[in-house]
Amino acid sequence: MQNAVIRKLDGKDREEALSLAWSVFLAYEAPDYGRDGVEEFRRSLRDDAYLAALQVYGAFLADEMAGMIATRN
């Protein structure tokens, strides 16, 4: 079993992480949200002020992003 490498993201990797967050949200969370809730989450992923307050980390297996997490300071 391969160990994941976890690192803070920026630039292209950060965009990939946000795309992953959106995909996972659509698959697992969006069905429980109304249209307004889904739209609000989508907006948050494009809101520069909101995103500037986040620290985004990615987990990589064999140089492929396998997961991500974002935290606020």
N, C-alpha and C positions, 0 to 999 in steps of 0.2 A: 504494500500500500504506500502510495506516494504522499509525502507531507505537503500541505499547502503553504505557499509563501504569501504573507499578508503585508501589504504596503499601502501607504497613503497615496491617493490618486490625485492627478491633475491633468489638464489638457485632454488629449484624446481618450485616455483611459477613464477619466472622470465621465466623459460623455457616454462611453460604453457602459459604465456602471449605472448611469441614469436611465439609459435605454433598457438595461436589465431590470431595474426597479419597475419601470413601466410595464414590461412584459409580464413579470411575476404578479404585479398588481392586477393586471387584466385577467390573468388566468385564475387567481386564487382569491382576490378580494373584491374586485369590481362586481361580481354577481350579487354580492350582499349590499351594494351601494345603489343609491338612486342615480339618475343621470347627472344631477347637480354635484353629487359627491365625487363621481368619476371625473367630471370636468374640473373640479377644484383640485384634485390630485394632479391631473395633467398640467394645470396651470402652475402648480407649485414646482413642478420639474422644469419649468421654463422661466421662473421668477428669479432674476439675478440677485435681488436683495435677499431673498429667502436662501438661495443656494450659497451665497457668500458667507452665511452664518454656519454652514455645515462643514464638517471634516468628513471626507469620504475615503473609505478604505476598501480595497479589493482583495479577495482571496484568489490566488492563481494556482492552477495545477498544470504543469507542463506548459507554462506561458499562456494558458487560456484562463480567462476570468470565469471562476466557478461560483462566485458569490460576492456580495458587497454589503456594506453597512455604512450608514451616515449618522453622525452624532452632531449635536449642537454644543457649543461651548457654554 
